């Protein structure tokens, strides 16, 4: 059963367009006075809060990692010398040691 729930979560809910709904809903649930299981029941009352907090942290860390990865993937600006010579960072160069043959 765990595989089916986690597979469903990974495929449907963990879509970037739903991320802010999950973050907002998690914060709302953690800050609201209403719980699925009341907190005055020892341990059992804290499990739902722990699961929601884990979900919130997972979504925030995924968002942060995607932002950092996006910054790393940005191309650096070309210098004036490189632009004037026609060299671009995407140009592939091959160094060849040529030897004359007789």
VENZIBEL-V97403 format. One record per residue. N is the residue number from 1. PHI is phi in degrees with one decimal (999 if undefined). OMEGA is omega in radians with two decimals (NA if undefined). D_CENTER is the distance of its C-alpha to the mean C-alpha in whole Angstrom. Layout:
# VENZIBEL-V97403
((N	PHI	OMEGA	D_CENTER) (N	PHI	OMEGA	D_CENTER))
This chain:
# VENZIBEL-V97403
((1	999	-3.13	26) (2	-61.0	-3.13	23) (3	-64.9	-3.13	21) (4	-70.9	3.13	22) (5	-69.5	-3.13	20) (6	-67.9	3.08	17) (7	-64.6	3.09	17) (8	-62.5	3.14	18) (9	-60.3	-3.10	15) (10	-64.1	-3.06	13) (11	-84.0	-3.01	15) (12	-103.9	-3.01	15) (13	-75.7	-3.05	14) (14	-80.4	3.07	10) (15	-80.1	-3.09	10) (16	-56.5	-3.13	9) (17	-72.6	3.10	12) (18	-96.8	-3.03	13) (19	-56.6	-3.09	10) (20	-68.8	3.06	12) (21	-65.9	3.13	15) (22	-67.7	3.13	14) (23	-64.0	-3.14	13) (24	-65.0	3.12	17) (25	-64.7	3.11	18) (26	-65.0	3.11	17) (27	-62.9	3.12	19) (28	-61.3	3.14	22) (29	-65.0	-3.11	22) (30	-68.2	-3.12	22) (31	-89.7	-3.10	24) (32	-79.8	3.13	27) (33	-78.5	-3.12	30) (34	-93.7	-3.13	30) (35	-131.8	3.01	28) (36	-67.1	3.04	29) (37	-122.0	-3.07	30) (38	-60.6	-3.09	32) (39	-74.0	3.14	31) (40	-75.1	3.03	35) (41	-84.6	-3.07	35) (42	-59.4	3.09	34) (43	63.1	-3.11	31) (44	-62.4	3.14	31) (45	-69.8	-3.11	30) (46	-94.2	-3.09	27) (47	-62.6	-3.12	25) (48	-63.2	3.09	24) (49	-64.4	3.11	23) (50	-65.1	3.11	21) (51	-65.4	3.13	19) (52	-67.8	3.10	18) (53	-64.8	3.09	17) (54	-63.8	3.09	15) (55	-60.8	3.13	13) (56	-62.0	-3.13	13) (57	-65.0	3.12	12) (58	-63.1	-3.14	9) (59	-67.5	3.13	8) (60	-65.8	3.13	8) (61	-69.8	3.08	7) (62	-63.7	3.11	3) (63	-61.2	-3.13	4) (64	-64.6	3.13	6) (65	-65.3	3.10	4) (66	-65.2	3.10	3) (67	-65.1	3.13	7) (68	-65.6	3.12	8) (69	-65.1	3.11	8) (70	-63.9	3.10	9) (71	-68.4	-3.11	12) (72	-68.2	-3.10	13) (73	-79.0	3.13	14) (74	-64.7	-3.13	16) (75	-78.9	3.09	19) (76	-71.4	3.13	22) (77	-69.4	3.13	25) (78	-76.9	3.07	28) (79	-83.2	-3.13	31) (80	-63.7	-3.14	34) (81	-64.4	-3.12	36) (82	-67.4	-3.14	33) (83	-68.6	-3.11	34) (84	-74.7	-3.12	37) (85	-85.6	-3.14	38) (86	85.8	3.13	36) (87	-81.7	3.03	33) (88	-121.4	-3.14	30) (89	-61.2	-3.13	27) (90	-83.7	-3.12	26) (91	-68.8	3.10	30) (92	-95.4	3.13	31) (93	-113.9	3.11	34) (94	-128.0	3.08	36) (95	-91.9	-3.11	38) (96	-126.1	3.03	42) (97	-92.8	-3.09	45) (98	-83.9	3.11	47) (99	-126.7	3.13	51) (100	-77.8	3.14	54) (101	-111.0	-3.14	56) (102	-111.7	NA	60))
